[in-house]
Amino acid sequence: MKKFLLPLLFVCVAQVKAQTDVATKLLIADADKNMAVNIIPNPSNGNFIIETNNNQKKSMFFLFDANGKLVLNQFISESKMSIDVSNLREGAYSLNLVSNEGTVTKKLVIAK
């Protein structure tokens, strides 16, 4: 009897995971429609501007290196903010902007 229940369990878990993945993708897509984020210039020498149409002051961005290590996090206080990360190495970084409207992820390249 146990041999027959195990495959059924895997099917149920796979279905729940698939539904969760779809819901997550829909939430991210909705956030992208509501929130525009620009990184200027990109590639950057380490000094760049984050522009957002997000009117809410309760926003924060997180900058991760290629290994997923958090290298900077900062509150967003304006719709256009100048950021200095000239101390970071050249490479690709992931910038995540989080607000009440959702999360937007952008790629940032630092090239000196």
N, C-alpha and C positions, 0 to 999 in steps of 0.2 A: 504494500500500500504506500509506503514512503517513497518508493521509486517513482510513482506517478504524480505525487504532490510537488516534488522538487522542480520539474520543468514548468509547472503551472505557476509556481512562485516567481520564477525568473521572468515569465511572460508578463505577469502583473507588475513587477518592479520596472520592467522595460517600458510598459505603457505609461506608468506614472511619470517616469523620467522624461519620456518624450513629450507628454503634456506639459510638464514643468518647463522644459526647454522652449516650447512654442510660446508659452505665456511670457517667459522672460524676454524672448525676441520681440514680441508684440509691445511690451512695456518699453524696451529700448527704442524701438521704432517710433513710438509715440513721443518719447522724450526728444528724439532727434527732430521731429516735426515742430515741436513747441520751442525748442531752445537751439539757437544758432551760436556756435563758438568758432572763432577764428584765431589762429596763431600767426602773428606777423612779426618779422619774416620767418619763414620756415622753408629751408634750413636756416638756422640761427647761429650766431657766434657765441651765444650764451645770454644775450640780451634780447628779449622779445616782448611783445604786447599780446595780452589776451583780450579779445573783444567778445562781448556776449550781449545778446538781446534780453538776457534775464534781468528783470526789474526787481527781483527779490534780493534783499541784502543778505539773506541767510544762505549764501553759497560758499563753497569751498572747493579748491582744486588740490589734487594729489598728483605728484610727478613720480613715476616709477622708472627705474632703469631697465635694461633688457633682461636682467635676471629677476625682475619683479620686486626689487628692493625699493622701498619708499625713500626717495632722496629729498623731497620737499613737500610740505603741505602748508596751505595758506588760505585765509579767508579772502573772499572776493568782496571788495568794498565799493567798487565802481564798475560801470559797464565797460571801461577801457583801463586796464592796469598794466603797468610796465613791470616786468619781472627780470631779475638778474640772477642767472645761474652760471655765470662765467667760470665759476670754480669747478664745474662738472666736466668730465671727460667727453671727448667727441663720441657720438653714437646716437642710437635711436632710443627715444624715451616715450612713455605712454602718459598722456595728461588726461586725467579724469576730472571732470567738473561735476560736482554734485550739488543739487538744489532741491527745493520742494517740488519742482517740476519733473525731476528725474536725474539721470546720469548721462553725460555725453563723454565719449572717449575720442581723443585725437592723438595722432602721432606727431612727435616733435623730434626733429633731427638737429643735433648740435654738430657743427663743422667749423673748426677754427682755422 
